Structure formats: structure tokens, C-alpha cells
Amino acid sequence: MKVIVTKLLGSAEVEFLRNGVVVHRERFTGKVTSGCCRTIAFNEAFDTHRCRFVTAMPADRAFLYEVAP
């Protein structure tokens, strides 16, 4: 599975959930303005994912990502 980050100006996590329980987290930190793809070794079933901001910096809110197989 891949997480593709298209905008990051701080620190954020992508959480993968199954039945409302977090089963995996990936943390992203730094600055990305074009595109960055991270392949993750996570093969468990999940039914949703969400972004969680690690800090309260306004720049964190610019985080954009997508999950791909």
C-alpha cells in the first residue's frame, strides 16, 4: 500500500482504522510541496483512514494525502 503526500508543511499522521479502532499509524514530518510517495508494509484489513495533526501549528492544516493500493 502507498500513502501519497502532496502537501505537508509540518507534522501529521495518517491513521488506519478497523471498526473505529486504530490498527496502524504513519507519521509524516517535514516539507513537501509537490508529491512524495511512501510505500508502507501494512497488509491488515481496514475500513477507513483519517488524518491526525501532531502539533497545533497552522501550517499542519495544509496536509493533503491519498491512500493507494
Helices and strands as residue ranges (DSSP letters): E 2-18, E 21-32, E 36-39, E 48-53, G 58-62, E 64-68
